[in-house]
Amino acid sequence: MIHREEDIIRLEGACPVEDAEALLQHIQQGAAALDWSGCTFLHTACVQVILAAGIGVRGTPADDKLARWLAPLLLTAPPPPTETES
Amino acid sequence: MNDDLLEQFIAEARDLLVEAGEELLALEREPADKARINRLFRSVHTLKGSSCLFDMPALTQVLHAGEDLFQAVRERGLALTPEMVDATLSALDQTGKWIDVLEHTEALPADAGPRASALAEALRAHFQPAETPAANAQPAAAVLPGSPPPGLAAWFPPATLAACAALPGDLHLISYAPDESCFFKGEDPLYLALHIPGLAALALEASAAWEGLNQLDPYQCNLRFHAISTAGAAELGPTFRYVTANVSLTRFAAVALRGGGQPGLPAIVRDLLHTQAEMLRQEAPALEMAGRLAAAAAVARHALIACGEDPHIDAATPGALRDALAARLAAPEPSASAATHETETPAVVEKDPGEKSLGEKSLGEKGVTDQSAGAGRRVLRVDQEKIDVLMNLVGELVVAKNSLPFLSRRADEHFGARALAREIKDEYGIIDRITQELQGAVMAVRMMPVGQVFQRFPRLIRDLARKLGKHVELVIGGEETEADKNIIESLFDPLMHMVRNSLDHGIELPAERLAAGKPETAILQLLARQDGDQVVIEIIDDGRGIDPAVIKQKAYERGLIDEHRLSVMDDHDAQMLVFAAGFSTAATVSDVSGRGVGMDVVREAVEKAGGKITLASALGQGTTLRLTLPLSMAVTRVMTVVQDRWLFGIPMDIVLETVKLARSDVTRIKSAEAFLLRDRIVPLRHLATLLELPQSSAPPEEIPVLVVRAAGKVFGLGVSAFGEVMEVILKPMDGTLSRLTGYSGTCLLGDGKVMLVLDLKALII
């Protein structure tokens, strides 16, 4: 599930493949950071959006595997103010 | 898509393909050559790696199969068979074709996918069966007993690798490149990756560079995964059973990570580093120590550059360097090598400022440093068209420059300003010098080694020889000889025809050779050398030679010569008949050569490029074909001569000297005239007679004579007056004028007039 709180996007519970598009839209609309503290599952498509956007993540996900293996591969919030590279 | 990146990739891919092709052919001859296998593997591997930057799954698939094949050859000692070489060559060919298509359309053709699968299958057919004896749906695992798989350092941070190195036993590297459309099949690659049994490290990379978010399609998978696992192939297999085609497994020993300071540091580099450390350990006077330090630092840096590692090492003091070397040789140090995250594309290595001052002292190691520095030489890739534009501009500058002497003369004669005329002349001298240097520089840029053409022949000859059932060894020499790009480019077709002819007609079948007392394997030599301002290229075979009697008979049958010539023609002239149009000696038309359009086309092409071709052949011993071509054909130096009121140009390269003869010095021998030049009788011809120009009434008392060498003969050419020597852009006669003999072309003079340049060879016949 994706929630938007001002300029923070919250990933909560399971974020399936369908969430990728919404996530992309939120980021395009200028969200500054992602908080994935409540995340238990994140689909590859969502990870791809996060990586492509170069946006940082905040917090530690609820899922152990995500926390152990994926977290080190993502940027940590606050994200750099630069635009994404083309 | 990033155009610059694609352009770079295309240029790089071409180089790598050529390299791979060469190594492959060499390897077929010497299958045990480890260094070549490594280089071949690296070319294909680099190519595959760079191809991943773009969305070209077909290309990557083929290269990946090739990479796997050579990894199997390299790591498992799989014997290289001619069939494997064939399969690889056709894969490389297809890749080359795709690269050509890419250059024009920026995308692969629609049928690339199926083709790629077929090629990849053909490649895998050669090693897959041995790989998975159980033939089940498990991904194949290549085994690297000693060294860790390449690429680890690029995917995983050093700390992770260090942690993996501490694990016991063997590890598996899993590279997982999901299909782009995998999300639509309900796959979740990350989920799969996170559930790899025995997962010890995970890395993610983008298959193609991320484009802007606006272009991002979140439902196209653009991610690839690399993982290190402690689990065995049996455990890993089931995890990936639905995506076997996208996964490659490589087994390697964890110890291998521990052994190399940087994962993948080759043994030779380790040895080198070790030797440097040893050298620094020995006591020495301070001055000598400084030299040693510089030498060791330079060697170590170049060795590291050579194997694609981070060359920055601390070389402030012998101790520091020794420590740095030890660190590289020992377990990886996360902090020290954190900066070494680089992709496999050749990185531009910045020179350490410290190296320069120290490096210059290390004369003792110069050989080593120079050689390895070659790898890092800075090369600028420039579009040929830009060079051509530059060349044309230089050409125009030369013509414009040539107008200054005219101006100077006008200043003197029309305006009586002698001082100004002289000043103009002085200025002209300066501009002339600069123009010449500029021209030289541009020419140098256009120079290409003949090897560029030669390198295509090993492949051609291999294929032809296999097709014809002949054994041929190709010997290439002088490939570093340089000539103008246009000349080099005009060379390939003629050379190919000649080589084909040699192979088809000249070289005998193995049995025939043995019967004639020759070794079974024929030797075909392709040699180049520079001779003055010309390039000489020879194609020498040790085949059956050209039988003049057979040639004469064939030429007679085809109506190329009449009965009289048939009886009087000497052997050499008879052999030269092979260059006559419509001549073909092959009894049957083969698809190799023998369509009767070979050699006359060759002669034409060579002559068009301003060269000539000669032939020498001894029956039973072989044939030598010799091409002589100008080094450059852009600018011609001509001497201008005046004949009455006409001005002509004569190419400087045939002018030997100029003399002025008194009327009385000319001797008549029957109807011919001659004169004595330093105890030598030189025939004298008059330009007016040769060109059938109306003679001026009174013969002058003093005749200006140009001594020239044309068509192998030295003779004097009487003219009315000598003009100046100038550089011109020679434009060949075209259209209806091209049929005129006696002129090699026209050129534009500084005052806008057109001057004819004579072809004396054709005139004196």
Interface residues (C-beta under 8 A of the other chain):
Chain A: V17 A20 E21 L23 L24 I27 Q28 F41 L42 H43 T44 A45 C46 V47 Q48 V49 L51 A52 A53 G54 K65 L66 W69 L70 L73 T84 E85 S86
Chain B: N2 P178 F183 D188 P189 L190 Y191 A193 L194 H195 L199 L202 A203 L204 A206 A209 W210 E211 G212 L213 N214 L216 P218 Y219 C221 N222 L223
